[in-house]
Amino acid sequence: MRELRVELGSRSYPIRVGAGLLEHAASWRDMLGGRHVLIVSNEIVAPLYLERVTAGLGDRRFSTLILADGEAHKTLDSAARVFAALAELKASRDATIIALGGGVVGDLAGFAAACWMRGIACVQMPTTLLAMVDSSVGGKTAVDLPQGKNLVGAFHQPRAVIADTATLTTLPERELRAGCAEVVKYGALGDATFFGWLEDHVGALLARDARALADAIAHCCEQKAAIVARDETEQGERALLNFGHSFGHALETAGGYGALLHGEAVAIGMCLAARLSAQLGRASAADAERLANLLRRFDLPTALPAGSDAQRLLELMRLDKKNVSGRLRLVLWRGIGRAEIASDVDEAAVRSVLA
């Protein structure tokens, strides 16, 4: 097991990465609060891994809530179901929610934990590559609205992140590739050396080589933990972690939270951000093409879906949380490993890239 830490003073917490951690309750049981535990999972993950977690709870009183799978179910209605389950459990302020699943489960369960009695403990147990390297770390929690992704949420740091890499053996191929988009993001936004490492290890990662996956996960988590420690509530540097996301979230919303997986939308979004950067003279077109080539090697999309409506996407981007006073504020770059926040981006240039 590898252990990293997110250093936030009294709210610091471990990120534990290794194979078989769900069955090894000693690796996470010390992170639980009082005697009440609610496990939130989904219909895909629960049959595979729920029993391994419940077996490690000891004499704690617990219940489970199994949700439908998919981004379309990351809603206020689903959050209300979590609240009802907590009420049925008679969960007190020292209760713990365990989020067992991918990014949707982690975001939703974390949001519910932030709200229940104004905040209870949440232990993230991510079972997808995307959740392990990104959404489970850092305390961003949210649900979606028809008007936009992650518009209702809270910063609520978990008690711990337990990333059992053995769960990736059952991850569908498309989900694995989507997770690789978020891995590529870390190299693209701030680590050119890691970007080069990824170019050399595409085959190993897609083959689910245990060492390559563990190395990539640990590297991404270390990079994100350091950024979160410096800028927990995204007042500055942490916004860089959204490279490709302003475009990507608009694509997800326009598609009804079902046409594209999050990682697929982010892959397209990163390419659009890189092309916009080149168009604005901030970076070279060669770096944009190098990024697109790496994403293609992971069999990820790099162009807008056919029939995309540029004006509709631009309207959705105007709801992005990074914007200030109605002006577009995007994460662009100066080339591989050098992302930056660009304020008051010209909408005509953005519309041109979207078209």
Secondary structure, DSSP 8 states (H G I E B T S, - for coil): -EEEEE--GGG-EEEEEETTTTT-GGGTGGG--SSEEEEEEETTTHHHHHHHHHTT-TT-EEEEEEE-SSGGG-SHHHHHHHHHHHHHHT--TT-EEEEEESHHHHHHHHHHHHHGGG--EEEEEE-SHHIIIIITSS-EEEEEETTEEEEEEEE---SEEEEEGGGGGGS-HHHHHHHHHHHHHHHHHH-HHHHHHHHHSHHHHHTT-HHHHHHHHHHHHHHHHHHHHH-TT-SSGGGGGGTTHHHHHHHHHHTTTTSS-HHHHHHHHHHHHHHHHHHTTSS-HHHHHHHHHHHHHTT---S--TT--HHHHHHHHTT-TT-BTTB-EEEEESSTT-EEEEES--HHHHHHHH-
